[in-house]
Amino acid sequence: MFAIIETGGKQYKVQKDDILFVEKLEAEAGETVTLDKVLMTSNDGDVKVGKPYVDGVKVEAEVVAQGKNKKIVVFKFKPKNNFRKKQGHRQPYTKLRITNIMA
């Protein structure tokens, strides 16, 4: 059984016991999060597609960790104007373990 969920403006295909990194959610490590924006589910050929979400289907996930990704460097440069701007960014994330898909 798998489901396609939406969180943080992105879509993810998840199954039970999957580990996934999503945009930061307001939850502490060890807490349980319920994701109710389920776009599609499939259970042994029985496919349900929502308009836009499937009614009555939820995905439970356990928050494993909160963290930040590796630093990226944003460098802006304009020739002949002596303009240089160096900036770093680390995107925060939430690491989830899918515990249950309730259909």
Buried (B, 14 or more C-beta within 10 A) or exposed (E): EBBBBBBEEEEBEBEBEBEBBBEEBEBEEEEEBEBBBBBBBBEEEEEBEBEEBBEEBBBBBBBBEBBEEEEEEEEEEEEEEEEEEEEEEEEEBBBBBBBBBEB
